[in-house]
Amino acid sequence: MATNLPQSKISIKKRYSLVEEKVRQAEKDGLFDNLSGKGKPLDLEEWRHTPPELRMGYSVLKSAGVAPQEVKLKGTIGTLKQEIRETNDPDLKKELIDTLNKHMVDYAIRAEKAARRRR
């Protein structure tokens, strides 16, 4: 369903209708059949500390390979925590903890700045 009206002249309801129609057509055409993660549970833990209003946008950016620094930091923090749990080397554990702390401070600063921008 194509329309020649400028975007500003199309109502929100009409836009949703157009989007829904496109999604239904894509589904009918099988465009969603081979998506990675199909049939697998969502990893809700990954976005636990991300404000709800930012989760979808961050998820889309991450899927496109252009995740914001905060998302990359969260991944690094998770990896470091796992490595700390798994290592038995006290020197390596100390080094990993120091690195983890630096990343956590960086993340906290970025999260606070983002929260202030939203206020």
C-alpha positions as CSV (number, residue, x, y, z in Angstrom):
1,M,0.0,0.0,0.0
2,A,1.9,3.0,-1.3
3,T,1.0,6.5,-0.4
4,N,2.0,9.8,-1.9
5,L,1.2,11.9,1.2
6,P,4.1,13.6,2.9
7,Q,5.1,11.8,6.2
8,S,3.8,14.7,8.3
9,K,0.3,14.3,6.8
10,I,0.0,10.6,7.7
11,S,-1.6,10.0,11.0
12,I,0.1,7.8,13.7
13,K,-2.7,5.3,13.3
14,K,-2.2,5.1,9.6
15,R,1.6,4.7,10.0
16,Y,1.1,1.8,12.4
17,S,-1.3,0.2,9.9
18,L,1.3,0.6,7.1
19,V,4.0,-0.9,9.3
20,E,1.8,-3.8,10.4
21,E,0.9,-4.5,6.8
22,K,4.6,-4.6,5.8
23,V,5.4,-6.9,8.7
24,R,2.5,-9.3,7.8
25,Q,3.6,-9.3,4.1
26,A,7.3,-10.0,5.1
27,E,6.1,-12.9,7.4
28,K,3.9,-14.3,4.6
29,D,6.9,-14.1,2.2
30,G,9.0,-16.1,4.7
31,L,11.5,-13.3,5.4
32,F,11.5,-14.2,9.1
33,D,12.0,-17.9,8.6
34,N,15.8,-18.0,8.9
35,L,16.4,-15.5,11.6
36,S,19.2,-16.2,14.1
37,G,17.8,-17.0,17.5
38,K,14.5,-18.3,16.1
39,G,12.9,-20.7,18.6
40,K,15.4,-19.8,21.3
41,P,14.5,-18.0,24.5
42,L,15.4,-14.4,24.8
43,D,18.3,-13.4,27.0
44,L,16.5,-11.0,29.3
45,E,19.4,-10.8,31.7
46,E,21.5,-9.0,29.1
47,W,19.3,-5.9,29.3
48,R,18.5,-6.0,33.0
49,H,20.4,-2.8,33.8
50,T,19.4,-0.9,30.7
51,P,16.5,1.5,31.1
52,P,13.4,0.0,29.5
53,E,12.9,2.9,27.1
54,L,16.4,2.3,25.7
55,R,16.4,-1.5,25.4
56,M,14.8,-1.9,22.0
57,G,17.0,0.8,20.4
58,Y,20.2,-0.6,22.0
59,S,19.2,-4.1,20.9
60,V,18.7,-3.0,17.3
61,L,22.0,-1.2,17.3
62,K,23.8,-4.2,18.8
63,S,22.2,-6.5,16.1
64,A,23.5,-4.1,13.4
65,G,27.0,-4.2,14.9
66,V,26.9,-0.5,16.1
67,A,26.2,-0.9,19.7
68,P,26.7,2.1,22.0
69,Q,29.7,2.1,24.2
70,E,27.6,1.3,27.3
71,V,26.4,-1.9,25.7
72,K,29.9,-2.9,24.7
73,L,31.0,-2.2,28.3
74,K,28.2,-4.4,29.7
75,G,29.4,-7.3,27.5
76,T,33.0,-6.8,28.6
77,I,32.0,-6.6,32.3
78,G,30.1,-9.8,31.9
79,T,33.0,-11.5,30.3
80,L,35.4,-10.3,33.0
81,K,33.1,-11.5,35.8
82,Q,33.0,-15.0,34.2
83,E,36.8,-15.0,33.8
84,I,37.2,-14.0,37.5
85,R,35.0,-16.9,38.5
86,E,36.8,-19.4,36.4
87,T,40.5,-18.5,37.2
88,N,42.5,-20.1,40.0
89,D,45.6,-17.9,39.4
90,P,45.6,-15.2,42.2
91,D,47.7,-12.8,40.2
92,L,45.5,-13.1,37.1
93,K,42.4,-12.8,39.3
94,K,43.7,-9.5,40.8
95,E,44.5,-8.1,37.4
96,L,41.0,-9.1,36.1
97,I,39.4,-7.5,39.2
98,D,41.3,-4.3,38.6
99,T,40.3,-4.2,35.0
100,L,36.7,-5.0,35.9
101,N,36.6,-2.2,38.4
102,K,37.8,0.3,35.8
103,H,35.2,-0.8,33.4
104,M,32.4,-0.7,36.0
105,V,33.4,2.9,36.9
106,D,33.4,3.9,33.2
107,Y,30.0,2.3,32.8
108,A,28.6,4.0,35.9
109,I,29.8,7.4,34.7
110,R,28.2,6.8,31.3
111,A,25.0,5.6,32.8
112,E,24.7,8.6,35.1
113,K,25.3,11.0,32.2
114,A,22.6,9.2,30.1
115,A,20.2,9.4,33.1
116,R,20.8,13.1,33.4
117,R,20.2,13.7,29.7
118,R,16.8,12.0,30.1
119,R,15.7,14.1,33.0
